[in-house]
Amino acid sequence: MSDGRPTLRLTLYGRAYCHLCGDMARALAPLAEAYRAEVVEIDVDSDPGLERRYGERVPVLLGPDGEEICHYFLDVSALRSALERSAAPRGLG
């Protein structure tokens, strides 16, 4: 059942054979669940532009606003901060 809040979306750029990418995905899962965030995993090797952009600097986690939260290792504090900013009710203009 939905509570009316939009789904938060996190994007995790990585590659299939990267152990750090798997580590970050596993560490991210419980926090994503707690905040009801959807995690979209994208393999940088599937797109030459993404491969050029991220190269060996994976995994890279982008927050709901598209800003980079962290790379290589999950920064739990930065992730919580990004999720709480995005989940906070916005005032009516």
N, C-alpha and C positions, 0 to 999 in steps of 0.2 A: 504494500500500500504506500502511495506517495504522500508526503506531508506538504506538498506544494513547493518545496525547495527545488531549484534546478540542480541537475546532476553536475557535480564538479568533475572536470576532465583533466587528467594528468597524462602527459605524453612522455614515454620512456624510449629514447633512442638507444639502440644497441646493435648487437649482432649475435647470431646463433651460437657461435663457438666461443663467446666471451664469458669467462667465469665470473668476472666482476659484474657483468650485466645480469646474470642469473642471481648473483648475491643481492644486487640492488632490488630486483623484482621480488625476491622472497622477503626482504626486509620491508619493502614498501607495502606489501599485501595487507598486513593487519591495520596499518594506518589508513590505507585507502578504504578498507571496510568500515573502520570506525567513523570516518567522515563521509561515508557513502560516495566515494569518488570512483569514477571509472578510470581505469588505467589502460591506455592504448599503447601497445608496444609496436615499435616500428624498427625494422631491420634496415640499418643504413646501407647495407650492401645491396638492397633492392632498388636503389635509386642513385645514379652517379652523382647527382647534386648533393644529396645527403652525405654520401661517402666523402666527397670533397670537403663539405662543411665540417663534418665531425671527425673524419679520419680515425685516428687511434684514440681520440678523446671520448670514448664511450665507456660506460653508459653516461648519458646526459638526461636529466629529468627536467621537464618543463612543467610549470604550474598551470593552474586554470587560466591565468592571464597571458600565457605564452612566454613568460619570462623564465630564464634558466634558474632553477633552484640549486642544483648541484651537479657535479660530474664525478666519475670514478667511484665514490662512496656516498651512501645516503646521508644527507645532513638532516637529521630528524627535526632539529629545532627550526631550521629554515623551512622545511616542509610544513610543519605544524603552523608556523606563522603565515605561510602562503594560503593554506587551507582555511585558517580562521578568518583571514582578511576576505577571502572569496565567499565564505559561508555567512559572514555577518550580514544582517539585514541592512538594506540600503534605505536611506531616508527618501521620502517622497518629495520630489522637487517642486 
